[in-house]
Amino acid sequence: MENDLKVYRAKKDLTQEDLAEKLSVSRQTINAIETGKYDPSLELAFKIADFFESKIEDIFQSPD
């Protein structure tokens, strides 16, 4: 799954560690999501979208 998580994180000037702490996940999880090596659970995807006050589909996109 493609995503713009790194862009959203950068807009808030957060490190991967900062975001991980706020979402109660590991920094490695954030890194894996950003690099496309891991697709978050629906629960985590909603948590991320809520944190950035965005829609899931604005952050995460299906590959064409």
PDBQT receptor file of N, H, CA, C and O in Angstrom, charges set to zero:
ATOM      1  N   MET A   1       0.850  -1.175   0.000  1.00  0.00    +0.000 N 
ATOM      2  CA  MET A   1       0.000   0.000   0.000  1.00  0.00    +0.000 C 
ATOM      3  C   MET A   1       0.897   1.241   0.000  1.00  0.00    +0.000 C 
ATOM      4  O   MET A   1       1.815   1.352   0.813  1.00  0.00    +0.000 OA
ATOM      5  N   GLU A   2       0.632   2.144  -0.892  1.00  0.00    +0.000 N 
ATOM      6  H   GLU A   2      -0.114   2.054  -1.553  1.00  0.00    +0.000 HD
ATOM      7  CA  GLU A   2       1.383   3.388  -0.934  1.00  0.00    +0.000 C 
ATOM      8  C   GLU A   2       0.818   4.350   0.113  1.00  0.00    +0.000 C 
ATOM      9  O   GLU A   2      -0.363   4.294   0.456  1.00  0.00    +0.000 OA
ATOM     10  N   ASN A   3       1.682   5.228   0.608  1.00  0.00    +0.000 N 
ATOM     11  H   ASN A   3       2.642   5.274   0.329  1.00  0.00    +0.000 HD
ATOM     12  CA  ASN A   3       1.198   6.176   1.615  1.00  0.00    +0.000 C 
ATOM     13  C   ASN A   3       2.045   7.442   1.612  1.00  0.00    +0.000 C 
ATOM     14  O   ASN A   3       3.159   7.478   1.090  1.00  0.00    +0.000 OA
ATOM     15  N   ASP A   4       1.475   8.470   2.212  1.00  0.00    +0.000 N 
ATOM     16  H   ASP A   4       0.569   8.441   2.635  1.00  0.00    +0.000 HD
ATOM     17  CA  ASP A   4       2.141   9.762   2.359  1.00  0.00    +0.000 C 
ATOM     18  C   ASP A   4       2.440  10.059   3.828  1.00  0.00    +0.000 C 
ATOM     19  O   ASP A   4       2.507  11.218   4.235  1.00  0.00    +0.000 OA
ATOM     20  N   LEU A   5       2.614   9.018   4.603  1.00  0.00    +0.000 N 
ATOM     21  H   LEU A   5       2.559   8.076   4.272  1.00  0.00    +0.000 HD
ATOM     22  CA  LEU A   5       2.829   9.204   6.034  1.00  0.00    +0.000 C 
ATOM     23  C   LEU A   5       4.051  10.071   6.305  1.00  0.00    +0.000 C 
ATOM     24  O   LEU A   5       4.011  10.933   7.183  1.00  0.00    +0.000 OA
ATOM     25  N   LYS A   6       5.132   9.858   5.568  1.00  0.00    +0.000 N 
ATOM     26  H   LYS A   6       5.164   9.158   4.855  1.00  0.00    +0.000 HD
ATOM     27  CA  LYS A   6       6.348  10.650   5.783  1.00  0.00    +0.000 C 
ATOM     28  C   LYS A   6       6.083  12.140   5.542  1.00  0.00    +0.000 C 
ATOM     29  O   LYS A   6       6.609  12.990   6.260  1.00  0.00    +0.000 OA
ATOM     30  N   VAL A   7       5.274  12.448   4.539  1.00  0.00    +0.000 N 
ATOM     31  H   VAL A   7       4.847  11.757   3.956  1.00  0.00    +0.000 HD
ATOM     32  CA  VAL A   7       4.930  13.836   4.222  1.00  0.00    +0.000 C 
ATOM     33  C   VAL A   7       4.117  14.447   5.362  1.00  0.00    +0.000 C 
ATOM     34  O   VAL A   7       4.393  15.561   5.807  1.00  0.00    +0.000 OA
ATOM     35  N   TYR A   8       3.114  13.705   5.825  1.00  0.00    +0.000 N 
ATOM     36  H   TYR A   8       2.889  12.801   5.463  1.00  0.00    +0.000 HD
ATOM     37  CA  TYR A   8       2.278  14.211   6.925  1.00  0.00    +0.000 C 
ATOM     38  C   TYR A   8       3.119  14.399   8.186  1.00  0.00    +0.000 C 
ATOM     39  O   TYR A   8       2.952  15.384   8.905  1.00  0.00    +0.000 OA
ATOM     40  N   ARG A   9       4.018  13.458   8.453  1.00  0.00    +0.000 N 
ATOM     41  H   ARG A   9       4.154  12.658   7.868  1.00  0.00    +0.000 HD
ATOM     42  CA  ARG A   9       4.875  13.553   9.630  1.00  0.00    +0.000 C 
ATOM     43  C   ARG A   9       5.793  14.770   9.526  1.00  0.00    +0.000 C 
ATOM     44  O   ARG A   9       5.994  15.486  10.507  1.00  0.00    +0.000 OA
ATOM     45  N   ALA A  10       6.346  14.999   8.342  1.00  0.00    +0.000 N 
ATOM     46  H   ALA A  10       6.183  14.417   7.546  1.00  0.00    +0.000 HD
ATOM     47  CA  ALA A  10       7.252  16.140   8.138  1.00  0.00    +0.000 C 
ATOM     48  C   ALA A  10       6.526  17.471   8.305  1.00  0.00    +0.000 C 
ATOM     49  O   ALA A  10       7.098  18.430   8.824  1.00  0.00    +0.000 OA
ATOM     50  N   LYS A  11       5.269  17.533   7.868  1.00  0.00    +0.000 N 
ATOM     51  H   LYS A  11       4.804  16.754   7.447  1.00  0.00    +0.000 HD
ATOM     52  CA  LYS A  11       4.491  18.774   8.008  1.00  0.00    +0.000 C 
ATOM     53  C   LYS A  11       4.350  19.178   9.470  1.00  0.00    +0.000 C 
ATOM     54  O   LYS A  11       4.269  20.365   9.785  1.00  0.00    +0.000 OA
ATOM     55  N   LYS A  12       4.322  18.188  10.364  1.00  0.00    +0.000 N 
ATOM     56  H   LYS A  12       4.388  17.223  10.108  1.00  0.00    +0.000 HD
ATOM     57  CA  LYS A  12       4.200  18.478  11.800  1.00  0.00    +0.000 C 
ATOM     58  C   LYS A  12       5.564  18.486  12.481  1.00  0.00    +0.000 C 
ATOM     59  O   LYS A  12       5.658  18.589  13.704  1.00  0.00    +0.000 OA
ATOM     60  N   ASP A  13       6.624  18.377  11.673  1.00  0.00    +0.000 N 
ATOM     61  H   ASP A  13       6.548  18.294  10.679  1.00  0.00    +0.000 HD
ATOM     62  CA  ASP A  13       7.992  18.401  12.180  1.00  0.00    +0.000 C 
ATOM     63  C   ASP A  13       8.200  17.351  13.268  1.00  0.00    +0.000 C 
ATOM     64  O   ASP A  13       8.762  17.641  14.324  1.00  0.00    +0.000 OA
ATOM     65  N   LEU A  14       7.744  16.134  13.000  1.00  0.00    +0.000 N 
ATOM     66  H   LEU A  14       7.287  15.899  12.142  1.00  0.00    +0.000 HD
ATOM     67  CA  LEU A  14       7.881  15.027  13.937  1.00  0.00    +0.000 C 
ATOM     68  C   LEU A  14       8.904  14.022  13.422  1.00  0.00    +0.000 C 
ATOM     69  O   LEU A  14       8.981  13.768  12.220  1.00  0.00    +0.000 OA
ATOM     70  N   THR A  15       9.682  13.457  14.322  1.00  0.00    +0.000 N 
ATOM     71  H   THR A  15       9.621  13.664  15.299  1.00  0.00    +0.000 HD
ATOM     72  CA  THR A  15      10.550  12.348  13.952  1.00  0.00    +0.000 C 
ATOM     73  C   THR A  15       9.707  11.071  13.955  1.00  0.00    +0.000 C 
ATOM     74  O   THR A  15       8.575  11.055  14.438  1.00  0.00    +0.000 OA
ATOM     75  N   GLN A  16      10.285  10.006  13.407  1.00  0.00    +0.000 N 
ATOM     76  H   GLN A  16      11.204  10.019  13.015  1.00  0.00    +0.000 HD
ATOM     77  CA  GLN A  16       9.574   8.723  13.469  1.00  0.00    +0.000 C 
ATOM     78  C   GLN A  16       9.348   8.333  14.926  1.00  0.00    +0.000 C 
ATOM     79  O   GLN A  16       8.296   7.796  15.274  1.00  0.00    +0.000 OA
ATOM     80  N   GLU A  17      10.321   8.599  15.762  1.00  0.00    +0.000 N 
ATOM     81  H   GLU A  17      11.176   9.034  15.480  1.00  0.00    +0.000 HD
ATOM     82  CA  GLU A  17      10.207   8.277  17.188  1.00  0.00    +0.000 C 
ATOM     83  C   GLU A  17       9.079   9.074  17.841  1.00  0.00    +0.000 C 
ATOM     84  O   GLU A  17       8.305   8.526  18.626  1.00  0.00    +0.000 OA
ATOM     85  N   ASP A  18       8.985  10.370  17.519  1.00  0.00    +0.000 N 
ATOM     86  H   ASP A  18       9.614  10.815  16.882  1.00  0.00    +0.000 HD
ATOM     87  CA  ASP A  18       7.914  11.209  18.070  1.00  0.00    +0.000 C 
ATOM     88  C   ASP A  18       6.543  10.640  17.712  1.00  0.00    +0.000 C 
ATOM     89  O   ASP A  18       5.676  10.485  18.572  1.00  0.00    +0.000 OA
ATOM     90  N   LEU A  19       6.365  10.334  16.433  1.00  0.00    +0.000 N 
ATOM     91  H   LEU A  19       7.069  10.461  15.734  1.00  0.00    +0.000 HD
ATOM     92  CA  LEU A  19       5.071   9.825  15.977  1.00  0.00    +0.000 C 
ATOM     93  C   LEU A  19       4.776   8.472  16.606  1.00  0.00    +0.000 C 
ATOM     94  O   LEU A  19       3.647   8.204  17.015  1.00  0.00    +0.000 OA
ATOM     95  N   ALA A  20       5.786   7.625  16.681  1.00  0.00    +0.000 N 
ATOM     96  H   ALA A  20       6.703   7.843  16.348  1.00  0.00    +0.000 HD
ATOM     97  CA  ALA A  20       5.603   6.301  17.285  1.00  0.00    +0.000 C 
ATOM     98  C   ALA A  20       5.112   6.422  18.722  1.00  0.00    +0.000 C 
ATOM     99  O   ALA A  20       4.204   5.701  19.135  1.00  0.00    +0.000 OA
ATOM    100  N   GLU A  21       5.711   7.331  19.481  1.00  0.00    +0.000 N 
ATOM    101  H   GLU A  21       6.449   7.916  19.146  1.00  0.00    +0.000 HD
ATOM    102  CA  GLU A  21       5.290   7.525  20.873  1.00  0.00    +0.000 C 
ATOM    103  C   GLU A  21       3.845   7.990  20.951  1.00  0.00    +0.000 C 
ATOM    104  O   GLU A  21       3.086   7.512  21.794  1.00  0.00    +0.000 OA
ATOM    105  N   LYS A  22       3.458   8.910  20.088  1.00  0.00    +0.000 N 
ATOM    106  H   LYS A  22       4.074   9.298  19.403  1.00  0.00    +0.000 HD
ATOM    107  CA  LYS A  22       2.096   9.447  20.108  1.00  0.00    +0.000 C 
ATOM    108  C   LYS A  22       1.062   8.394  19.711  1.00  0.00    +0.000 C 
ATOM    109  O   LYS A  22      -0.092   8.468  20.132  1.00  0.00    +0.000 OA
ATOM    110  N   LEU A  23       1.475   7.405  18.896  1.00  0.00    +0.000 N 
ATOM    111  H   LEU A  23       2.413   7.344  18.554  1.00  0.00    +0.000 HD
ATOM    112  CA  LEU A  23       0.555   6.366  18.438  1.00  0.00    +0.000 C 
ATOM    113  C   LEU A  23       0.706   5.061  19.223  1.00  0.00    +0.000 C 
ATOM    114  O   LEU A  23      -0.002   4.089  18.963  1.00  0.00    +0.000 OA
ATOM    115  N   SER A  24       1.623   5.046  20.172  1.00  0.00    +0.000 N 
ATOM    116  H   SER A  24       2.199   5.836  20.383  1.00  0.00    +0.000 HD
ATOM    117  CA  SER A  24       1.893   3.852  20.994  1.00  0.00    +0.000 C 
ATOM    118  C   SER A  24       2.327   2.652  20.154  1.00  0.00    +0.000 C 
ATOM    119  O   SER A  24       1.866   1.529  20.363  1.00  0.00    +0.000 OA
ATOM    120  N   VAL A  25       3.220   2.912  19.204  1.00  0.00    +0.000 N 
ATOM    121  H   VAL A  25       3.594   3.823  19.035  1.00  0.00    +0.000 HD
ATOM    122  CA  VAL A  25       3.828   1.847  18.401  1.00  0.00    +0.000 C 
ATOM    123  C   VAL A  25       5.337   2.074  18.412  1.00  0.00    +0.000 C 
ATOM    124  O   VAL A  25       5.810   3.072  18.955  1.00  0.00    +0.000 OA
ATOM    125  N   SER A  26       6.084   1.165  17.823  1.00  0.00    +0.000 N 
ATOM    126  H   SER A  26       5.700   0.354  17.382  1.00  0.00    +0.000 HD
ATOM    127  CA  SER A  26       7.537   1.331  17.783  1.00  0.00    +0.000 C 
ATOM    128  C   SER A  26       7.952   2.213  16.604  1.00  0.00    +0.000 C 
ATOM    129  O   SER A  26       7.211   2.379  15.635  1.00  0.00    +0.000 OA
ATOM    130  N   ARG A  27       9.159   2.773  16.717  1.00  0.00    +0.000 N 
ATOM    131  H   ARG A  27       9.761   2.638  17.505  1.00  0.00    +0.000 HD
ATOM    132  CA  ARG A  27       9.704   3.563  15.614  1.00  0.00    +0.000 C 
ATOM    133  C   ARG A  27       9.864   2.678  14.388  1.00  0.00    +0.000 C 
ATOM    134  O   ARG A  27       9.685   3.137  13.260  1.00  0.00    +0.000 OA
ATOM    135  N   GLN A  28      10.200   1.412  14.604  1.00  0.00    +0.000 N 
ATOM    136  H   GLN A  28      10.346   1.039  15.521  1.00  0.00    +0.000 HD
ATOM    137  CA  GLN A  28      10.360   0.479  13.495  1.00  0.00    +0.000 C 
ATOM    138  C   GLN A  28       9.048   0.285  12.738  1.00  0.00    +0.000 C 
ATOM    139  O   GLN A  28       9.058   0.110  11.520  1.00  0.00    +0.000 OA
ATOM    140  N   THR A  29       7.926   0.316  13.446  1.00  0.00    +0.000 N 
ATOM    141  H   THR A  29       7.918   0.459  14.436  1.00  0.00    +0.000 HD
ATOM    142  CA  THR A  29       6.623   0.200  12.793  1.00  0.00    +0.000 C 
ATOM    143  C   THR A  29       6.386   1.397  11.882  1.00  0.00    +0.000 C 
ATOM    144  O   THR A  29       5.942   1.230  10.746  1.00  0.00    +0.000 OA
ATOM    145  N   ILE A  30       6.675   2.591  12.363  1.00  0.00    +0.000 N 
ATOM    146  H   ILE A  30       7.036   2.726  13.285  1.00  0.00    +0.000 HD
ATOM    147  CA  ILE A  30       6.503   3.805  11.545  1.00  0.00    +0.000 C 
ATOM    148  C   ILE A  30       7.401   3.726  10.320  1.00  0.00    +0.000 C 
ATOM    149  O   ILE A  30       6.965   4.028   9.209  1.00  0.00    +0.000 OA
ATOM    150  N   ASN A  31       8.650   3.321  10.515  1.00  0.00    +0.000 N 
ATOM    151  H   ASN A  31       9.004   3.076  11.417  1.00  0.00    +0.000 HD
ATOM    152  CA  ASN A  31       9.585   3.200   9.400  1.00  0.00    +0.000 C 
ATOM    153  C   ASN A  31       9.086   2.184   8.378  1.00  0.00    +0.000 C 
ATOM    154  O   ASN A  31       9.144   2.440   7.175  1.00  0.00    +0.000 OA
ATOM    155  N   ALA A  32       8.603   1.048   8.838  1.00  0.00    +0.000 N 
ATOM    156  H   ALA A  32       8.557   0.840   9.815  1.00  0.00    +0.000 HD
ATOM    157  CA  ALA A  32       8.122   0.001   7.933  1.00  0.00    +0.000 C 
ATOM    158  C   ALA A  32       6.895   0.465   7.145  1.00  0.00    +0.000 C 
ATOM    159  O   ALA A  32       6.756   0.134   5.967  1.00  0.00    +0.000 OA
ATOM    160  N   ILE A  33       6.014   1.222   7.779  1.00  0.00    +0.000 N 
ATOM    161  H   ILE A  33       6.126   1.492   8.736  1.00  0.00    +0.000 HD
ATOM    162  CA  ILE A  33       4.845   1.766   7.075  1.00  0.00    +0.000 C 
ATOM    163  C   ILE A  33       5.303   2.755   6.014  1.00  0.00    +0.000 C 
ATOM    164  O   ILE A  33       4.865   2.687   4.866  1.00  0.00    +0.000 OA
ATOM    165  N   GLU A  34       6.183   3.671   6.397  1.00  0.00    +0.000 N 
ATOM    166  H   GLU A  34       6.538   3.725   7.330  1.00  0.00    +0.000 HD
ATOM    167  CA  GLU A  34       6.648   4.696   5.467  1.00  0.00    +0.000 C 
ATOM    168  C   GLU A  34       7.369   4.111   4.260  1.00  0.00    +0.000 C 
ATOM    169  O   GLU A  34       7.254   4.640   3.154  1.00  0.00    +0.000 OA
ATOM    170  N   THR A  35       8.107   3.031   4.458  1.00  0.00    +0.000 N 
ATOM    171  H   THR A  35       8.200   2.601   5.356  1.00  0.00    +0.000 HD
ATOM    172  CA  THR A  35       8.860   2.427   3.364  1.00  0.00    +0.000 C 
ATOM    173  C   THR A  35       8.061   1.372   2.600  1.00  0.00    +0.000 C 
ATOM    174  O   THR A  35       8.576   0.754   1.668  1.00  0.00    +0.000 OA
ATOM    175  N   GLY A  36       6.804   1.168   2.995  1.00  0.00    +0.000 N 
ATOM    176  H   GLY A  36       6.386   1.670   3.752  1.00  0.00    +0.000 HD
ATOM    177  CA  GLY A  36       5.941   0.227   2.279  1.00  0.00    +0.000 C 
ATOM    178  C   GLY A  36       6.204  -1.234   2.596  1.00  0.00    +0.000 C 
ATOM    179  O   GLY A  36       5.743  -2.116   1.872  1.00  0.00    +0.000 OA
ATOM    180  N   LYS A  37       6.936  -1.501   3.663  1.00  0.00    +0.000 N 
ATOM    181  H   LYS A  37       7.311  -0.785   4.251  1.00  0.00    +0.000 HD
ATOM    182  CA  LYS A  37       7.236  -2.877   4.047  1.00  0.00    +0.000 C 
ATOM    183  C   LYS A  37       6.167  -3.468   4.965  1.00  0.00    +0.000 C 
ATOM    184  O   LYS A  37       6.160  -4.670   5.231  1.00  0.00    +0.000 OA
ATOM    185  N   TYR A  38       5.266  -2.610   5.445  1.00  0.00    +0.000 N 
ATOM    186  H   TYR A  38       5.273  -1.634   5.229  1.00  0.00    +0.000 HD
ATOM    187  CA  TYR A  38       4.241  -3.059   6.383  1.00  0.00    +0.000 C 
ATOM    188  C   TYR A  38       2.989  -2.230   6.159  1.00  0.00    +0.000 C 
ATOM    189  O   TYR A  38       3.044  -1.001   6.105  1.00  0.00    +0.000 OA
ATOM    190  N   ASP A  39       1.853  -2.919   6.030  1.00  0.00    +0.000 N 
ATOM    191  H   ASP A  39       1.808  -3.917   6.074  1.00  0.00    +0.000 HD
ATOM    192  CA  ASP A  39       0.567  -2.231   5.933  1.00  0.00    +0.000 C 
ATOM    193  C   ASP A  39      -0.054  -2.222   7.328  1.00  0.00    +0.000 C 
ATOM    194  O   ASP A  39      -0.205  -3.276   7.946  1.00  0.00    +0.000 OA
ATOM    195  N   PRO A  40      -0.415  -1.038   7.827  1.00  0.00    +0.000 N 
ATOM    196  CA  PRO A  40      -0.977  -0.980   9.183  1.00  0.00    +0.000 C 
ATOM    197  C   PRO A  40      -2.339  -1.658   9.250  1.00  0.00    +0.000 C 
ATOM    198  O   PRO A  40      -3.054  -1.760   8.253  1.00  0.00    +0.000 OA
ATOM    199  N   SER A  41      -2.675  -2.112  10.434  1.00  0.00    +0.000 N 
ATOM    200  H   SER A  41      -2.094  -2.029  11.244  1.00  0.00    +0.000 HD
ATOM    201  CA  SER A  41      -4.021  -2.641  10.658  1.00  0.00    +0.000 C 
ATOM    202  C   SER A  41      -5.014  -1.505  10.433  1.00  0.00    +0.000 C 
ATOM    203  O   SER A  41      -4.639  -0.332  10.451  1.00  0.00    +0.000 OA
ATOM    204  N   LEU A  42      -6.249  -1.849  10.226  1.00  0.00    +0.000 N 
ATOM    205  H   LEU A  42      -6.553  -2.802  10.212  1.00  0.00    +0.000 HD
ATOM    206  CA  LEU A  42      -7.275  -0.827  10.034  1.00  0.00    +0.000 C 
ATOM    207  C   LEU A  42      -7.358   0.069  11.265  1.00  0.00    +0.000 C 
ATOM    208  O   LEU A  42      -7.535   1.282  11.150  1.00  0.00    +0.000 OA
ATOM    209  N   GLU A  43      -7.230  -0.531  12.434  1.00  0.00    +0.000 N 
ATOM    210  H   GLU A  43      -7.086  -1.516  12.527  1.00  0.00    +0.000 HD
ATOM    211  CA  GLU A  43      -7.263   0.244  13.683  1.00  0.00    +0.000 C 
ATOM    212  C   GLU A  43      -6.130   1.267  13.723  1.00  0.00    +0.000 C 
ATOM    213  O   GLU A  43      -6.348   2.424  14.083  1.00  0.00    +0.000 OA
ATOM    214  N   LEU A  44      -4.919   0.841  13.355  1.00  0.00    +0.000 N 
ATOM    215  H   LEU A  44      -4.742  -0.099  13.063  1.00  0.00    +0.000 HD
ATOM    216  CA  LEU A  44      -3.782   1.764  13.362  1.00  0.00    +0.000 C 
ATOM    217  C   LEU A  44      -3.926   2.815  12.270  1.00  0.00    +0.000 C 
ATOM    218  O   LEU A  44      -3.563   3.973  12.472  1.00  0.00    +0.000 OA
ATOM    219  N   ALA A  45      -4.450   2.423  11.124  1.00  0.00    +0.000 N 
ATOM    220  H   ALA A  45      -4.745   1.482  10.960  1.00  0.00    +0.000 HD
ATOM    221  CA  ALA A  45      -4.663   3.390  10.033  1.00  0.00    +0.000 C 
ATOM    222  C   ALA A  45      -5.635   4.486  10.478  1.00  0.00    +0.000 C 
ATOM    223  O   ALA A  45      -5.416   5.663  10.191  1.00  0.00    +0.000 OA
ATOM    224  N   PHE A  46      -6.701   4.106  11.174  1.00  0.00    +0.000 N 
ATOM    225  H   PHE A  46      -6.880   3.150  11.408  1.00  0.00    +0.000 HD
ATOM    226  CA  PHE A  46      -7.654   5.101  11.695  1.00  0.00    +0.000 C 
ATOM    227  C   PHE A  46      -6.984   5.995  12.743  1.00  0.00    +0.000 C 
ATOM    228  O   PHE A  46      -7.220   7.202  12.784  1.00  0.00    +0.000 OA
ATOM    229  N   LYS A  47      -6.155   5.393  13.579  1.00  0.00    +0.000 N 
ATOM    230  H   LYS A  47      -5.963   4.412  13.546  1.00  0.00    +0.000 HD
ATOM    231  CA  LYS A  47      -5.449   6.151  14.614  1.00  0.00    +0.000 C 
ATOM    232  C   LYS A  47      -4.528   7.201  13.972  1.00  0.00    +0.000 C 
ATOM    233  O   LYS A  47      -4.458   8.343  14.426  1.00  0.00    +0.000 OA
ATOM    234  N   ILE A  48      -3.830   6.792  12.915  1.00  0.00    +0.000 N 
ATOM    235  H   ILE A  48      -3.887   5.865  12.547  1.00  0.00    +0.000 HD
ATOM    236  CA  ILE A  48      -2.943   7.705  12.195  1.00  0.00    +0.000 C 
ATOM    237  C   ILE A  48      -3.751   8.830  11.559  1.00  0.00    +0.000 C 
ATOM    238  O   ILE A  48      -3.395  10.002  11.682  1.00  0.00    +0.000 OA
ATOM    239  N   ALA A  49      -4.836   8.474  10.881  1.00  0.00    +0.000 N 
ATOM    240  H   ALA A  49      -5.126   7.522  10.781  1.00  0.00    +0.000 HD
ATOM    241  CA  ALA A  49      -5.680   9.486  10.229  1.00  0.00    +0.000 C 
ATOM    242  C   ALA A  49      -6.250  10.455  11.255  1.00  0.00    +0.000 C 
ATOM    243  O   ALA A  49      -6.269  11.664  11.022  1.00  0.00    +0.000 OA
ATOM    244  N   ASP A  50      -6.715   9.936  12.391  1.00  0.00    +0.000 N 
ATOM    245  H   ASP A  50      -6.699   8.954  12.581  1.00  0.00    +0.000 HD
ATOM    246  CA  ASP A  50      -7.249  10.806  13.444  1.00  0.00    +0.000 C 
ATOM    247  C   ASP A  50      -6.171  11.751  13.968  1.00  0.00    +0.000 C 
ATOM    248  O   ASP A  50      -6.430  12.935  14.183  1.00  0.00    +0.000 OA
ATOM    249  N   PHE A  51      -4.973  11.232  14.170  1.00  0.00    +0.000 N 
ATOM    250  H   PHE A  51      -4.763  10.270  13.995  1.00  0.00    +0.000 HD
ATOM    251  CA  PHE A  51      -3.886  12.062  14.685  1.00  0.00    +0.000 C 
ATOM    252  C   PHE A  51      -3.611  13.235  13.743  1.00  0.00    +0.000 C 
ATOM    253  O   PHE A  51      -3.404  14.362  14.195  1.00  0.00    +0.000 OA
ATOM    254  N   PHE A  52      -3.610  12.970  12.440  1.00  0.00    +0.000 N 
ATOM    255  H   PHE A  52      -3.779  12.056  12.074  1.00  0.00    +0.000 HD
ATOM    256  CA  PHE A  52      -3.326  14.023  11.468  1.00  0.00    +0.000 C 
ATOM    257  C   PHE A  52      -4.585  14.770  11.013  1.00  0.00    +0.000 C 
ATOM    258  O   PHE A  52      -4.527  15.610  10.114  1.00  0.00    +0.000 OA
ATOM    259  N   GLU A  53      -5.719  14.455  11.641  1.00  0.00    +0.000 N 
ATOM    260  H   GLU A  53      -5.766  13.773  12.371  1.00  0.00    +0.000 HD
ATOM    261  CA  GLU A  53      -7.003  15.089  11.312  1.00  0.00    +0.000 C 
ATOM    262  C   GLU A  53      -7.269  15.021   9.804  1.00  0.00    +0.000 C 
ATOM    263  O   GLU A  53      -7.628  16.012   9.169  1.00  0.00    +0.000 OA
ATOM    264  N   SER A  54      -7.081  13.826   9.259  1.00  0.00    +0.000 N 
ATOM    265  H   SER A  54      -6.789  13.020   9.774  1.00  0.00    +0.000 HD
ATOM    266  CA  SER A  54      -7.262  13.577   7.828  1.00  0.00    +0.000 C 
ATOM    267  C   SER A  54      -8.071  12.312   7.628  1.00  0.00    +0.000 C 
ATOM    268  O   SER A  54      -8.361  11.584   8.577  1.00  0.00    +0.000 OA
ATOM    269  N   LYS A  55      -8.425  12.066   6.397  1.00  0.00    +0.000 N 
ATOM    270  H   LYS A  55      -8.189  12.658   5.626  1.00  0.00    +0.000 HD
ATOM    271  CA  LYS A  55      -9.108  10.828   6.035  1.00  0.00    +0.000 C 
ATOM    272  C   LYS A  55      -8.056   9.768   5.736  1.00  0.00    +0.000 C 
ATOM    273  O   LYS A  55      -6.966  10.079   5.257  1.00  0.00    +0.000 OA
ATOM    274  N   ILE A  56      -8.389   8.523   6.022  1.00  0.00    +0.000 N 
ATOM    275  H   ILE A  56      -9.275   8.270   6.412  1.00  0.00    +0.000 HD
ATOM    276  CA  ILE A  56      -7.467   7.421   5.731  1.00  0.00    +0.000 C 
ATOM    277  C   ILE A  56      -7.041   7.461   4.265  1.00  0.00    +0.000 C 
ATOM    278  O   ILE A  56      -5.861   7.292   3.958  1.00  0.00    +0.000 OA
ATOM    279  N   GLU A  57      -7.985   7.680   3.366  1.00  0.00    +0.000 N 
ATOM    280  H   GLU A  57      -8.944   7.818   3.615  1.00  0.00    +0.000 HD
ATOM    281  CA  GLU A  57      -7.674   7.634   1.939  1.00  0.00    +0.000 C 
ATOM    282  C   GLU A  57      -6.784   8.795   1.482  1.00  0.00    +0.000 C 
ATOM    283  O   GLU A  57      -6.209   8.741   0.394  1.00  0.00    +0.000 OA
ATOM    284  N   ASP A  58      -6.666   9.844   2.304  1.00  0.00    +0.000 N 
ATOM    285  H   ASP A  58      -7.132   9.888   3.187  1.00  0.00    +0.000 HD
ATOM    286  CA  ASP A  58      -5.738  10.935   1.977  1.00  0.00    +0.000 C 
ATOM    287  C   ASP A  58      -4.300  10.536   2.308  1.00  0.00    +0.000 C 
ATOM    288  O   ASP A  58      -3.360  11.039   1.693  1.00  0.00    +0.000 OA
ATOM    289  N   ILE A  59      -4.129   9.644   3.267  1.00  0.00    +0.000 N 
ATOM    290  H   ILE A  59      -4.893   9.236   3.766  1.00  0.00    +0.000 HD
ATOM    291  CA  ILE A  59      -2.784   9.221   3.681  1.00  0.00    +0.000 C 
ATOM    292  C   ILE A  59      -2.374   7.932   2.977  1.00  0.00    +0.000 C 
ATOM    293  O   ILE A  59      -1.231   7.788   2.542  1.00  0.00    +0.000 OA
ATOM    294  N   PHE A  60      -3.314   7.003   2.869  1.00  0.00    +0.000 N 
ATOM    295  H   PHE A  60      -4.242   7.120   3.222  1.00  0.00    +0.000 HD
ATOM    296  CA  PHE A  60      -3.015   5.683   2.301  1.00  0.00    +0.000 C 
ATOM    297  C   PHE A  60      -3.741   5.510   0.972  1.00  0.00    +0.000 C 
ATOM    298  O   PHE A  60      -4.933   5.800   0.868  1.00  0.00    +0.000 OA
ATOM    299  N   GLN A  61      -3.020   5.038  -0.041  1.00  0.00    +0.000 N 
ATOM    300  H   GLN A  61      -2.052   4.802   0.044  1.00  0.00    +0.000 HD
ATOM    301  CA  GLN A  61      -3.613   4.799  -1.348  1.00  0.00    +0.000 C 
ATOM    302  C   GLN A  61      -3.285   3.373  -1.811  1.00  0.00    +0.000 C 
ATOM    303  O   GLN A  61      -2.215   2.841  -1.514  1.00  0.00    +0.000 OA
ATOM    304  N   SER A  62      -4.210   2.779  -2.529  1.00  0.00    +0.000 N 
ATOM    305  H   SER A  62      -5.079   3.211  -2.770  1.00  0.00    +0.000 HD
ATOM    306  CA  SER A  62      -3.941   1.485  -3.150  1.00  0.00    +0.000 C 
ATOM    307  C   SER A  62      -3.059   1.702  -4.359  1.00  0.00    +0.000 C 
ATOM    308  O   SER A  62      -3.228   2.690  -5.073  1.00  0.00    +0.000 OA
ATOM    309  N   PRO A  63      -2.123   0.803  -4.605  1.00  0.00    +0.000 N 
ATOM    310  CA  PRO A  63      -1.291   0.965  -5.810  1.00  0.00    +0.000 C 
ATOM    311  C   PRO A  63      -2.141   0.801  -7.056  1.00  0.00    +0.000 C 
ATOM    312  O   PRO A  63      -3.084   0.011  -7.069  1.00  0.00    +0.000 OA
ATOM    313  N   ASP A  64      -1.817   1.532  -8.088  1.00  0.00    +0.000 N 
ATOM    314  H   ASP A  64      -1.051   2.175  -8.077  1.00  0.00    +0.000 HD
ATOM    315  CA  ASP A  64      -2.603   1.467  -9.332  1.00  0.00    +0.000 C 
ATOM    316  C   ASP A  64      -2.322   0.206 -10.105  1.00  0.00    +0.000 C 
ATOM    317  O   ASP A  64      -2.898  -0.004 -11.172  1.00  0.00    +0.000 OA
TER     318      ASP A  64
